[in-house]
Amino acid sequence: QLAPRMSDWFAAAAMSAGHPNETQPFGLRNVPFALQVGGADSAYNRNRIAAEWGDKLRQLHEADPGGYLNLVKVHEGLPHWMGMADRIAIPWMESHVRNPFPDRVAWRQDDVLHEQFYWLALPGGSAKAGQEFLVERKGQRFNILRSPAPALRLRLNDDMANLDQPIEVVSGERSLFKGHVQRTVATLAQTLQARSDRRLMFAAEVEVRP
């Protein structure tokens, strides 16, 4: 439940001896995710649903090879307690480093709502359960592929683009913004206060209406 909602906090995540219930994997694009259960652990359909999640994550990764890294293993014959066979997730997670500024953000609002996810944000009160956003960046250009909200904020810093040069935000064939954005101390302070995370501080922000 936590990893898809909060993947911008993590370098990687793992769960063992369970399944993700009604959670969807869409938001795991930028957090490598491990899921392991015993093959004989049939309570609550754990073994079956874990295998289904393996299929979902594989399909997502095939469609978007830059994301959805995963380690899904159903340990044949093992019960709910896997005898620590699932410890393989620890070195696998340790091999990953958090990327706070990914080139593509896939954000799904669960029933616990958030106003910020990586470098995307929503105006206060506009988050709704079930919303899905897909935005990518390349150099100075930001492409909104999916956004159901009336307004979307892109937060920017010099690790993401050259803010001394103009940026452009597009949605399909429409240019939503083209020009310079201004770095401000107020934006730095606001984004630091929101998360207390210096790696998710942003110097500038632009709001568009996709």
C-alpha positions as CSV (number, residue, x, y, z in Angstrom):
1,Q,0.0,0.0,0.0
2,L,2.8,2.5,0.9
3,A,5.2,2.0,-1.9
4,P,3.0,3.1,-4.8
5,R,1.7,6.1,-2.8
6,M,5.1,7.2,-1.5
7,S,7.6,5.9,-4.1
8,D,9.3,9.3,-4.2
9,W,10.6,8.6,-0.6
10,F,12.3,5.3,-1.5
11,A,15.2,3.8,-3.4
12,A,13.4,0.4,-3.5
13,A,10.7,-1.4,-1.6
14,A,9.8,-5.0,-0.7
15,M,7.0,-7.0,0.7
16,S,6.9,-10.6,1.8
17,A,4.2,-13.2,2.7
18,G,1.3,-11.0,1.6
19,H,-0.3,-9.4,-1.4
20,P,-1.1,-5.8,-2.2
21,N,-4.9,-6.1,-1.8
22,E,-6.7,-3.5,-4.0
23,T,-3.5,-1.4,-4.6
24,Q,-2.5,-0.8,-8.2
25,P,1.1,-0.9,-9.5
26,F,0.9,2.2,-11.7
27,G,2.8,4.4,-9.2
28,L,5.7,2.0,-8.9
29,R,7.3,3.2,-12.1
30,N,10.4,4.7,-10.3
31,V,10.8,2.5,-7.2
32,P,12.1,-1.0,-7.8
33,F,9.7,-3.4,-6.1
34,A,10.1,-6.9,-4.7
35,L,7.2,-9.2,-3.9
36,Q,7.6,-12.7,-2.5
37,V,5.3,-15.4,-1.2
38,G,5.4,-19.1,-0.5
39,G,3.9,-21.2,-3.3
40,A,1.8,-23.1,-0.7
41,D,0.6,-19.9,1.0
42,S,-2.9,-19.9,-0.3
43,A,-4.6,-18.0,2.5
44,Y,-6.3,-14.9,1.1
45,N,-5.1,-16.0,-2.3
46,R,-1.6,-14.7,-1.6
47,N,0.2,-17.1,-3.9
48,R,-2.2,-16.5,-6.8
49,I,-2.4,-12.7,-6.5
50,A,1.4,-12.4,-6.1
51,A,1.8,-14.3,-9.4
52,E,-0.8,-11.9,-11.0
53,W,1.2,-8.9,-9.8
54,G,4.3,-10.4,-11.3
55,D,2.5,-10.5,-14.7
56,K,1.3,-6.9,-14.2
57,L,4.7,-5.6,-13.4
58,R,6.3,-7.5,-16.3
59,Q,3.8,-6.0,-18.7
60,L,4.4,-2.5,-17.3
61,H,8.2,-2.9,-17.6
62,E,7.9,-4.2,-21.2
63,A,5.8,-1.2,-22.2
64,D,8.1,1.2,-20.3
65,P,11.6,-0.3,-20.1
66,G,12.9,2.6,-18.1
67,G,10.7,1.8,-15.2
68,Y,8.9,-0.8,-13.1
69,L,12.0,-2.8,-12.1
70,N,10.8,-5.7,-10.1
71,L,11.7,-8.9,-8.3
72,V,8.6,-11.2,-8.0
73,K,9.1,-14.7,-6.7
74,V,6.6,-17.4,-5.6
75,H,8.8,-19.9,-3.7
76,E,7.5,-23.3,-4.8
77,G,6.3,-25.5,-2.0
78,L,7.0,-23.0,0.8
79,P,4.3,-21.9,3.3
80,H,3.6,-18.5,4.8
81,W,6.9,-18.6,6.6
82,M,9.4,-18.9,3.8
83,G,12.4,-19.9,6.1
84,M,14.1,-16.6,5.1
85,A,14.2,-17.5,1.4
86,D,12.8,-14.0,0.9
87,R,16.1,-12.5,2.2
88,I,17.2,-12.2,-1.4
89,A,15.3,-8.9,-1.5
90,I,17.8,-7.2,0.9
91,P,20.9,-7.1,-1.4
92,W,18.6,-6.5,-4.3
93,M,17.2,-3.3,-2.6
94,E,20.6,-2.3,-1.5
95,S,21.7,-2.1,-5.1
96,H,19.4,0.7,-5.9
97,V,19.6,4.5,-5.3
98,R,16.6,6.8,-5.1
99,N,16.1,9.0,-8.1
100,P,14.1,12.1,-6.9
101,F,13.9,13.6,-10.5
102,P,13.0,10.7,-12.8
103,D,12.4,11.4,-16.5
104,R,8.9,10.1,-16.3
105,V,6.4,10.3,-13.4
106,A,3.5,7.9,-13.1
107,W,1.2,9.1,-10.2
108,R,-2.0,7.4,-9.1
109,Q,-4.0,8.9,-6.3
110,D,-5.0,6.2,-3.9
111,D,-7.7,6.7,-1.2
112,V,-5.0,8.4,0.9
113,L,-4.6,11.6,-1.1
114,H,-1.3,13.5,-1.7
115,E,-0.7,17.0,-3.2
116,Q,2.9,16.2,-4.3
117,F,4.6,13.3,-6.0
118,Y,8.2,13.7,-7.2
119,W,8.3,17.0,-9.2
120,L,4.5,17.1,-9.8
121,A,2.0,18.8,-7.5
122,L,-1.7,19.7,-7.4
123,P,-3.3,22.9,-6.2
124,G,-4.8,22.4,-2.7
125,G,-8.1,20.5,-2.6
126,S,-8.0,19.2,-6.2
127,A,-6.6,15.7,-5.5
128,K,-9.2,13.0,-6.0
129,A,-9.0,9.2,-5.5
130,G,-8.3,7.4,-8.8
131,Q,-6.7,10.2,-10.6
132,E,-3.8,9.1,-12.8
133,F,-1.0,11.4,-14.1
134,L,1.7,10.6,-16.6
135,V,4.3,13.3,-17.3
136,E,7.7,13.0,-18.9
137,R,10.6,15.4,-19.3
138,K,13.5,15.6,-21.8
139,G,15.8,18.5,-21.5
140,Q,13.8,21.7,-21.6
141,R,10.6,20.1,-22.7
142,F,7.9,18.6,-20.4
143,N,5.1,16.5,-22.0
144,I,1.9,15.8,-20.1
145,L,0.7,12.5,-21.4
146,R,-2.2,12.1,-18.9
147,S,-3.7,14.5,-16.4
148,P,-7.4,14.4,-15.3
149,A,-7.0,17.4,-13.0
150,P,-8.0,20.9,-14.1
151,A,-4.6,22.3,-13.1
152,L,-1.2,20.7,-12.6
153,R,2.0,22.1,-11.1
154,L,5.5,21.2,-12.4
155,R,8.2,21.9,-9.9
156,L,11.7,22.6,-11.3
157,N,15.3,22.9,-10.3
158,D,18.6,23.0,-12.1
159,D,19.1,19.3,-11.8
160,M,16.1,18.8,-14.1
161,A,16.6,21.6,-16.7
162,N,18.7,24.7,-17.4
163,L,16.5,27.3,-15.7
164,D,18.5,30.1,-17.3
165,Q,16.9,29.0,-20.6
166,P,13.2,28.8,-21.5
167,I,11.3,25.6,-20.9
168,E,8.2,24.4,-22.7
169,V,5.2,22.4,-21.4
170,V,3.1,20.6,-23.9
171,S,0.0,18.3,-23.9
172,G,-0.5,16.6,-27.2
173,E,-0.3,19.2,-29.9
174,R,-1.0,22.1,-27.4
175,S,1.8,24.2,-25.9
176,L,0.6,25.1,-22.4
177,F,3.6,27.2,-21.4
178,K,6.8,28.4,-23.1
179,G,9.2,30.8,-21.5
180,H,11.5,31.4,-18.6
181,V,10.6,30.4,-15.0
182,Q,11.8,32.3,-12.1
183,R,13.7,30.8,-9.2
184,T,12.5,32.1,-5.8
185,V,13.5,31.7,-2.2
186,A,9.8,31.4,-1.4
187,T,9.5,28.3,-3.6
188,L,12.6,26.7,-2.1
189,A,11.3,27.3,1.4
190,Q,7.8,26.1,0.6
191,T,8.9,22.9,-1.0
192,L,11.5,22.2,1.8
193,Q,8.8,22.8,4.4
194,A,6.4,20.5,2.7
195,R,8.6,17.4,2.8
196,S,11.7,18.3,4.9
197,D,13.7,16.6,2.2
198,R,16.5,18.7,0.6
199,R,16.5,16.3,-2.4
200,L,12.9,17.3,-3.1
201,M,13.4,21.1,-2.9
202,F,12.5,23.0,-6.0
203,A,13.5,26.6,-7.0
204,A,10.7,27.3,-9.4
205,E,7.2,26.2,-10.3
206,V,4.8,26.5,-13.2
207,E,1.1,25.8,-13.2
208,V,-0.6,24.6,-16.4
209,R,-4.1,23.6,-17.3
210,P,-4.0,20.5,-19.4
